[in-house]
Amino acid sequence: MNADTPDTPSISELAELRLSRRTAMAGGLATAAAAFFGVTTPATAAGAGTGTGAAAAGPGRGGGRPLLGFPAIAPSVADEVMLPPGYRYDVLFPWGHPIVPSGPAFAEDAANSAADQARQAGDHHDGMWFFPLRDRRSGLLCVNHEATTENLLHTDGRAAWSPEKTAKSQAAHGVSVIQVEQDRRGGWQLAESRFARRVTMTTPIELTGPAAGHPLMRTGADPDGVLVLGTLNNCASGPTPWDTYLTCEETINKYFYYGEQPPPAGSVEERYGIGSESPYPWYTTDSRFDMRDEPNEYNRFGWVVEVDPFDPTSTPKKRTALGRMEHENAVVVRGRRGEAVVYMGDDTQFDYFYKFVGAEPIAKARRAGRSPLDEGTLYVARFDEDGSGRWLPLVHGEPGLTAADGFADQAQVLIHTRLAADAVGATPMDRPEWCTVQPHTGAVYFTCTNNTARTESVNAANPRLNNRYGHIMKIDENGDPSAVRFDWDIFLLAGDEASGATVPSDQAFGSPDGLWFDAVGRLWILTDGAQPQVDGGDQNNQMLVADTERGDIRRFLVGPPRCEITGITATPDGRSLFVNIQHPGDSGTPDNPRASSSWPDFSPTGRPRSATIVITREDGGVVGA
């Protein structure tokens, strides 16, 4: 046991809880530790099932060729992006870069206006996706801009807040759609493009699905409750099979001011994290963020937003059938009838993992002019102690979701998704964030980034008190994404040996956040948060790659100080990998903007900037191979 958490069961003790389950998939917690990383535990020595999943393959026993062809790099605290030998990166799209070459240039002293910012890359790059164009040497890159570092966004930081500062901050949120192209030498740059656009906090966005027009969605500016200005805190993302982009609204509670006193205990506002203070002073100049003036405005955020990158004149859509929460990302696959199935996490301590199953096949809906995301059933996950699980429907009229329970209709179930999930008995998780689906198997992996607030009880799916470093889960629906039952396992426990981690000590990492399988099955793991020491030394946030079949995990990238590594996508040939470096050096101040980082410009008169980088191999090969 971890000496700091004496009530946490050991790996072997947790495994013993699972040994009676004859159909244990790929090994439970103990088998995952033993088989994936070559560790022996009492449970595996006693004959725990080996299964056929990723963890059970073990080092040197996986089928096919090894997927990882690079040496693991060392931890780093350098003000630089570190990569394996033979790799290089180029800064492609930093904060303030114009979305087309002819746009307004970035001012190193942050003197750009709000109007400039609306035509430039926003701040805090997060999820993104590459949509190839026909020539395959160019494509559209959709990039989320989650938040802003106000002390660096403005020349004098947060001082003397004004309507112009609110407008600039709002323009630095949202999404960028840019066209990028590769030259014959393999370099990437932005192109002039009719597709280029910004979606910001002043962009009209249509509300669709069951909650559109509901009384809780109506405001003074929009009495019909069908059109909202803007999207904010755009975290991770996902593409759809019909070539649109899903951007996910996450930490909406930061932007709304409730009043001098916090919301009442047990209220909807409290459950959604609304407090008596707002880190963003928008409400002082934009009354729709002051809940004393517009109590329903916050109901219009916290949704998955669909953007058509190929039609710059199109109106983005907030798809309310997918529920309202702190959405991390949205992974879309086809169900057994060809319907859209969307996996999503709610990025808050003790919140839940969700799945949406569309009501009809994608092709049928689109032929009829309907969205595959506007009708269907939203489910929330329950993880049982024996390694089985169930998707619980969030449907009005089900037990716990009736008018007597405070849910007047299906729209209210979706607007108050968290309360609905509470009511049906979902399993509170340690900050469920990104999810990704394994090629060929359909297994769903998702991150539980961390949860230091877990101080009283653990369960099989969340086995550590004071879970500072987080873990990664695996769900197996036996090839049927539409299923209501599943098997689950813990793929790995992050951290160091003292915290009970199941990763090699020289590859120790913490706070897994971003997660993505590439086309051949390499699992890319991106971190955001506390990192364990390695050999007594600190390390910045990083990106690792796992070969889930052979039991191999290696550190591939380490970022500059105080950054988050987030957002990942690639060209179809796998030879160019796009990665986002978010908020490097965010401790900078107006008087000393480079206090903790000067990346990526390293200019003595500049400031750190979030940025999209593109990683290539010097020999032109597939990244990671």
Secondary structure, DSSP 8 states (H G I E B T S, - for coil): --TT-TTS--HHHHHHTTTT-TT--TTHHHHIIIIIHT---HHHHTT----SSHHHH-TTTSSSS-S--S-------SSS-B--TTEEEEEEEETT-BSSTTS----TTS---HHHHTTB--SSEEEEEEEE-TTSSEEEEEEEE----HHHHSTTTTSS--HHHHHHHHHTSEEEEEEEEE-TTS-EEE---TT-EEE-TTSEEEEESTTTT-GGG--SS-TTS-EEE---SEEEEEE-TTS-EEEEE--GGGG-B--SS---TT-HHHHTT--S--SSGGGGT-GGGBTTT-TTGGGG-SSEEEE-TT-TTS--EEEGGG--S-EEEEEEEE-TTSEEEEEEEE-SEEE-EEEEEEEEEHHHHHHTT--TTSSEEEEEEEE-TTSEEEEEE--TTSTT-SGGGT--SHHHHHHTHHHHHHHHT---EE-EEEEEE-TTT--EEEEE--BTT--S--BTTB--TTBSS-EEEEEE-TT-TT-SEEEEEEEEE-B-GGGT--S-GGG-B--EEEEEE-TT-EEEEEE-S----BTTB----EEEEEETTTTEEEEEEE--TT-EEEEEEE-TTSS-EEEEEESTTTT--SS-TTSS--TTT--TT-----EEEEEEETT---TT-
